[in-house]
Amino acid sequence: MKKETLEEAAENNSKKVGSYAGYQDFIAGAKWQAKRMYSKEELLQALNIGFTSTDETWVECVAFAKEQFKNK
C-alpha cells in the first residue's frame, strides 16, 4: 500500500469535496490531530507508570499518565 503525503491526501479529498477550502481544511485538521497524538515513547512510559504502580488504582494511573503526557 502506497503512503500518501499530507498534500496528496488533501488534494484527493478536495477533489471529492469539490472545493479548495476542502484542501485547506483537510491540512488544518490533520495538523490539529497530529498535535493531539502521543509518541510511541510517551505511550510506553505511561503504560510503565500504570503497570508499576502498587498504591493507586488503574483508573488513577491512567488519569495521571494522560495528564503527564498531554500535548500542549
C-alpha positions as CSV (number, residue, x, y, z in Angstrom):
1,M,0.0,0.0,0.0
2,K,1.4,3.3,-1.1
3,K,1.5,6.1,1.5
4,E,0.3,9.5,0.5
5,T,1.9,12.7,1.6
6,L,-0.4,15.1,3.5
7,E,-0.6,17.3,0.4
8,E,-1.6,14.3,-1.8
9,A,-4.3,13.2,0.7
10,A,-5.6,16.8,0.9
11,E,-5.7,17.1,-2.9
12,N,-7.6,13.8,-3.2
13,N,-10.0,14.9,-0.5
14,S,-10.6,18.3,-2.1
15,K,-11.5,16.7,-5.4
16,K,-14.1,14.6,-3.6
17,V,-15.5,17.7,-1.8
18,G,-15.2,19.9,-4.9
19,S,-13.6,23.0,-3.3
20,Y,-10.2,24.4,-2.4
21,A,-11.5,25.1,1.1
22,G,-11.7,21.3,1.5
23,Y,-7.9,21.1,0.8
24,Q,-7.1,23.8,3.4
25,D,-9.5,22.3,5.9
26,F,-8.0,18.8,5.4
27,I,-4.5,20.0,6.1
28,A,-5.6,22.1,9.1
29,G,-7.5,19.0,10.6
30,A,-4.5,16.7,10.0
31,K,-2.2,19.1,11.8
32,W,-4.6,19.5,14.7
33,Q,-4.9,15.8,15.1
34,A,-1.2,15.3,15.0
35,K,-0.7,17.7,17.9
36,R,-3.2,15.6,20.0
37,M,-1.4,12.3,19.4
38,Y,1.2,10.7,21.7
39,S,4.5,9.4,20.6
40,K,5.3,5.7,21.0
41,E,7.8,6.6,23.8
42,E,5.2,8.6,25.7
43,L,2.7,5.8,25.4
44,L,5.2,3.2,26.7
45,Q,6.2,5.5,29.6
46,A,2.5,6.0,30.5
47,L,1.9,2.2,30.4
48,N,5.0,1.6,32.5
49,I,3.8,4.1,35.2
50,G,0.4,2.3,35.2
51,F,1.9,-1.2,35.5
52,T,4.4,-0.4,38.1
53,S,2.0,1.4,40.4
54,T,1.0,-0.6,43.5
55,D,-0.8,2.0,45.6
56,E,-3.1,3.6,43.0
57,T,-6.0,2.2,41.1
58,W,-5.6,1.6,37.4
59,V,-8.1,4.4,36.6
60,E,-6.0,6.9,38.7
61,C,-2.8,5.7,36.9
62,V,-4.3,6.3,33.5
63,A,-5.6,9.7,34.5
64,F,-2.1,10.6,35.9
65,A,-0.4,9.4,32.7
66,K,-2.8,11.3,30.5
67,E,-2.1,14.5,32.4
68,Q,1.7,13.9,32.4
69,F,1.9,13.3,28.7
70,K,-0.8,15.7,27.4
71,N,0.5,17.5,24.4
72,K,0.5,21.3,24.9
